[in-house]
Amino acid sequence: MKIDAVFSGGGVKAFAFAGVLKSLEESKFHLERVAGTSAGAIVASLIASDYKTDEIIHLTQELDLKKFLDPPALTKFIPISKWLFLYFQLGINKGNKLEDWLYRTLAEKKIYTFNDIKEGYLKVVVSDLSLGKLVIIPDDLERVYGLHPKHFPISTAVRMSAGFPYFFMPKKMPGKTEKKSIIVDGGLLSNFPMWLFSDGEEKRDTRPVLGVKFTGSIEKENTPRKITNAFDMFTALFATMKQAHDARYISKSDKNNIIFIPVVGVDTVNFHLDKKGKQELFDIGKTYTDEFLKYWPK
């Protein structure tokens, strides 16, 4: 059965997506159009590039996240300098290694720009801080920035969507004026863009739209956050904005089409996650998807 899918952000929690994909494959579901934010955009780009489930599982198992940590060389000799880069460059890691990995991985399938995949079959969410708006790539590229979507690298779009504020330095997007836009993680404005396939030429009755979203435990979500410093305040602010925006756009009908995967105790940017941690996330993703698919689609 052919379906469309939307993947939420979640940082390293995205290793659970491999389990989701395995469950979908075993239940004979084939993904057509895909969309995602942040880590969800990474998975969506692999699917749109025709990576098979077992190939994605292999990639995730072999991936060493620590290789994506690329702070400026000066920080190795003068550790305190990272705070200067944080202040002036707005992030600690450059994010170049992540983008390079994305480029090389997609190139294995001869995928480079949005011209290399079927039109409308991949949508990536980013946040433009300079213009103060949510941007969908490739849909908004020409209208907002005057850039031709067919020539835009998918690896760049996904890297921008996965640019967790302060952890990665933001990308700069050239536009219709001399001033470039500062682009950060799409999760800042929509961490779960379930609404992306809600209209347009291909209506939802063409094929079902499945959403995959990470949640914490109910107890944890109902517990007030402890805020004792500026970093605590930032993470609370970021989380509140994501939850508030997406909760507003998740209708009752949508909830019947969303796999909610509870992941507790996993830091979004824990780039030191080991194989055991990856396997646990895989198992969680597969278990909850197996259970969900017993009753879906209704």
PyMOL commands that set and color helices and strands:
alter all, ss='L'
color gray80, all
select helices_A, chain A and resi 11-26+39-48+53-62+65-68+74-77+81-89+96-107+114-116+141-145+149-151+154-161+186-188+194-197+218-221+230-249+252-255+275-293
alter helices_A, ss='H'
color red, helices_A
select strands_A, chain A and resi 2-7+30-37+91-93+122-128+133-137+166-168+171-173+181-185+209-215+258-262
alter strands_A, ss='S'
color yellow, strands_A
deselect
rebuild
show_as cartoon
